[in-house]
């Protein structure tokens, strides 16, 4: 059971409705996560603004979604795992690629470097050494892409924490978590 009300875009303030309408137009629905976050207009502005800004950055949607599922699996966020698996498939990743990314793996060296970096940042709470940054550079990431990847990591932590702390009901096809051995 969700721990905050899920805001109905038809029955909220005009500033919240405007953002929820944009979200609805982008997804063809209003995902429960955004409805939960809409309890705070500034939080909704922040989250939606981040999604929009990063969506036009140098990290393509496919890689962004692979990073998102790796982080969601690491944090055991079922909501984000389901949502980003669907979005990754929509961005052109195969089911096998999304399952591999969920486990932090990829046959593509650049994707593998991004996944390893993201999971290291999350596991070490940002306390990474110069070697972790250099590994990204060696895989072809520019400084712009490195900083943008950190922004994706931070946004995914935000969404994971919102969905888990508030017990947001999953409204995407569920995906099984990969448990560490």
C-alpha positions, 0 to 999 in steps of 0.5 A: 500500500502506497504511503502517500496519496497518488495525486489525480491530475484532474483534481489537483492544483493547476501548477501540478496539473500542468506538469502531470499533463506533460508527463502523461503526454510523454508516457501515454499514461501518468505513472504512479511514481510521478503521481506520488512525487506530485505531493510536492510541486518542487519535487515534481518540477525537479524530477521531471526537469531532470528527466527532460534535460537528461533526455536531450543529453549526450548519453543516449536513451538505450544506455541511460535505461541500461544504467537505470536497470543496473541501479534499480536491481542493485537497490532492489527497486522493483518499480524502477526495474519494471519501468526502465526495462520497458523504456530500455526495450522501447529505446532499442535494447533487446530483452537479453541486453536489458537482463544483462544490464540488470546484472551489471553486464554487457557485451559492449565495452562502452556499455560495460564500462558505464554499468561498472562505473554506475554500480561502483558509484552507488556501492561506494556512495560516490567515493570512487578512485581516479582509476574508475574515472579513467576506465570511463575515459578509456572506454570513450567517455568525454568529460561531458558524458562522465558528468552526465552519467553521474547526473543519471546515477543521481536521478536514478537514486532519487527515483529508487528512493522515492518508490521504495520509501513511499511503496509506490505501486508498480504500474508496469510489467513486473521484472524479477530482481536478480539476487546476488549470490 
